[in-house]
C-alpha cells in the first residue's frame, strides 16, 4: 500500500486555508482521536508512509506523548489538543494545521465515545453527547477540510464506523450504534458531493479490535468476544491502519462512498 507523499521536501508553510501542497511537497493528514488505540496506529502508519501527520485528541498529555514517540524531533508531526464536541476548538485546530503546513489532504475521522447500558436507560443529554462526538464531529470536520481538498482537486476522507453501526449492537450503547450508522449514510452523502473534484470519502467498519479501550473491559470479556468471531481473535490496530492507509493513497482514487468491513468474518455480505 503506497502513498504519494512526494520526495520529502517541506512545504512553504504559508498557512493559506485553501492552499495545497506544491510540487514535491509532502501531503498532510489529520487524524482525530489519535492519542492512543486505533487513532495512534493510523497516525503511525501514515507517518511511516511519509505524510506529515496532525494528531488531534482531547487528552493533551497523551497526544503529545504519542506525537513524540512517532517523531522525537516533531518535524513531521503536530499534536493538537481539542475536543471534537467543540466546533470552535476543532476549527482552530484545523487552522493551526494549515498555518504549520497546509490544509489537510487526508482526514481520518476516528474520534469516538462509547457508553454501555440499556437503550431504556439512556438519558437525552447522554444521547445528544454521544451523537455529537461520534456523528456531528464527522460533519464538522469534513466540511472544514473538504473545501480546500475540493479546490485543489485531490483529497481523502476516511470515516471510522463500526460493526455496531451495521448490526445495531448494544454493547457500546444504542446511541453509539445509531451514530455509527449515521456515519455510513453521511459518508455516502459527502462521497457524492465531492466525487467530481477528485476527493474520495469512504468508511471503515471494524468489529472488536484489541485496543486499550477494549482491554479495559477485562480479560473475560475479551476472550468471550474472540470466541464469537469466525477467525477466532480480535482485530489488530495495525490491520485497520493498513486499510486506512490504502484508502488514503493515490491508488484508491476510484473508490468512494464505500464501506470496508474488517471484522474477522463477523458480518459477511
N, C-alpha and C positions, 0 to 999 in steps of 0.2 A: 504494500500500500504506500504509494508515493505521494509527495506533496510538491507544490510549486513555489517553494519559499525563495527561490532565486539564488543568487550567488553569495548571499550573506551580507551584502552591502547595506549599511544602515540607511534608513530613510532620512529625509531632511528635517524631520521634526517640526514642520511648520505648524502643525496642530489644527489645520483647517478641518472643520467638522465634515465637510463633503470631500475632503482630499482622499486620494488613494495612493497606493504605492507607485512610485516612479519606476523606470527601468532598473531592474536588478535589486529593487528594494524587497525586504522581507515582508511577508504577509503577517497580519496581526490577528490574533484570536482573543476573544473574551469568553471566559468560562465562569459561570455563576455556580455558587455552592462549591467552590474549588478548594476549600480549606483542608478537606480530608475525603476519604472514600472515593466514590466514582469521579467526582469533580477533580480531585487531585490526580487521579490516574489519567484522566483525559488530558488535563493540563500538561502532565509529564510527557505523554505520548506526542502531543502536538509540538511541545518544546524540542523533543528529540528529533522531530522531523524538520526542524529549522525555523518554525514560526516564532515570532515574539508573542508571548502569552501574558494577558492580564488576568489575574486570578481575583475573583470577587467573592467575598464571604462576609457574613455579619460578625464573625469571630475574628477580630483583628489580629490577635496574637497567633492563632492557628494559621491563618492565611499567610502571615508574614513568615512564619517558620517554614511552611511548605514552599513558599517562593524562594527562600534562601537555600533550601535543600535542592531545588531544581537548578538554581543558578546562583552560586555564592556571591558572584560579583554583581548580581541584579542588573546585568546589562540587557538581558533578553527576557526578563520577566518583570511584572509590576503587580504588587499586592495592593488590593483595593478593599477598604472596609466599608460595606454598605449593606443594609437590609433590603432585599428585593421588594419588600412590602412598601418601602418608602420611595415613591416615584421620583421625588425631587433628588434624593440621595443617589438613586440609580442614574438619573440624567447627569448629575455632577460627575459620577464615576466614568460614564461614557465620554464625557467631555475631557476628563483627565487622560484617558487613553489616547484620544485624538491629539491632545496637547503634547503628550510624550512621544508618540509615534505618528499614527494617523487613525482615522475612524476604523473600527474593526472590519476585517474582510470575512472573518468567521465568528459566528456567535453560537455558543453552546448554552442553551437554557437548561441547566441541570438542577438549580436550587429547588429544594422540596421540603415539605414538612408532613409528618405523619402523626396522627393521634388515634390510638387504638380505642375501641369501645363500640357499644351497640349503636346502631342508627337511631334508636329510640331515645338515646341519652345525649345526643349532640345538641348543644345549645346553639342558638342562631349566631351569637357572636363568634363562637368557635368555628362554626361552618364558614362564616364570612372570612375569618382569618386564614383558614386552610386554603380556601379558594383563592384568596389574594396571593398567597405565597406560591401556590402550585400552578395557577392558571393566569391570573391577572398579570403577574410578572412577565409571562411569556408575551402577552400583548404589548406591554410597556416596552420591554427591551427590544422586541422585534421591530416595533415602529421606530424606535430611536436609531437602531443600527442598520435597518434595511434601506432607509432612504439614501444614505451615502453609497451603499452597495449598488443600488439601482442606478444611481447617477454615473458610477464608473463602470457599470456593465459586468460586474462579477461579484459574487458573494455566496456564502454558505451559511444557512441557519439549520442547526440540529437541535431538536427538542427532545428531552428525555421524558418519555411517557412511562408506562408500566403495564405489566400483565394485568394488574388490578383494573386498569382503565379499559381493558378489553373484556374481562370476565366479570367485573363487578365484585371483586374481592373485598372483604371487610376487615382483614387482619390489620391493615394500616389505617382503617377508618373509611366509612362510606363517603365522606367528603373528599378524602384523598382520591378514591376511585373515580368519583364524579369529575373531579378536577382533571385527572389524567385522561379521562375520556374526552373532556373538553379540549385538552392539548392536541389530541389526534384530529379533531374537527378543525381547530384553529390552524394546525399545520397545513391542511388542505386549502383553507381559505387563502393563507399567505402564499402558498405554492402557486395557486392560480394567478394571484395578483402580480407576482414577481417573475414568473417564468419567462415572459418576453424580454426581460432585462438581464438575463444571464445569472440570475440569483435563484438558487435551489433551496427548498425548505423541506426537510424530512424529519421523521420521528423515529426514535429508537425505543423499543418496549421491552425492557429486561424483566425477567422473573427475579427470584431471590438471588442476590449477589452478595458474596462474602465481604462485607464492609464493616467498619466499626459499629455502625448503627445496627446492623443485623447481629453482630456478636453480642451486643448489649441485651439481646433478647434471651441469652443463655444457651448453654450447650445443648440442652434437651430440645429446645425449640429449633435450633439449627439442624440437629440430627433429624428431627421429625420432618422438617421442610425438605431436607435432602432426599428422604425416602419417597416423597411424593413426586419427585422429578424423574422422568424416564432415564436420563443419563446417570442418575444416582448421586449427584452432587450439586452444590450451589455454583453459580457462575463466579468468575474471577473478574475483578475490576479491569484487569488488562485486556480481557476479551471484549468487554464493552468499549473500552478506549480504542481498540483496534478498529472496531466497526465505525465509531465516530470519526476516526482519522480518515477512513476511506471516504465517508460522506463529505468530509472537508476538503477532499483532494480535487485536483483538476479532472481526474478520470471519472468522477461522479457527476459530471455535468449533464448527463442525460437521465438522471434520477431525481425526481421531485414529486412531492405530495405523497410519498410512500411511508409506510410504517414497517420497520425492520424488527422482526421478532428475534430475541436472543434469550431463550428460556429453557434450554435443555430438553425440549420436546414437550413442555407442559401445555402448550397451546399450539396445535397443528392445524393448518388450514390450506 
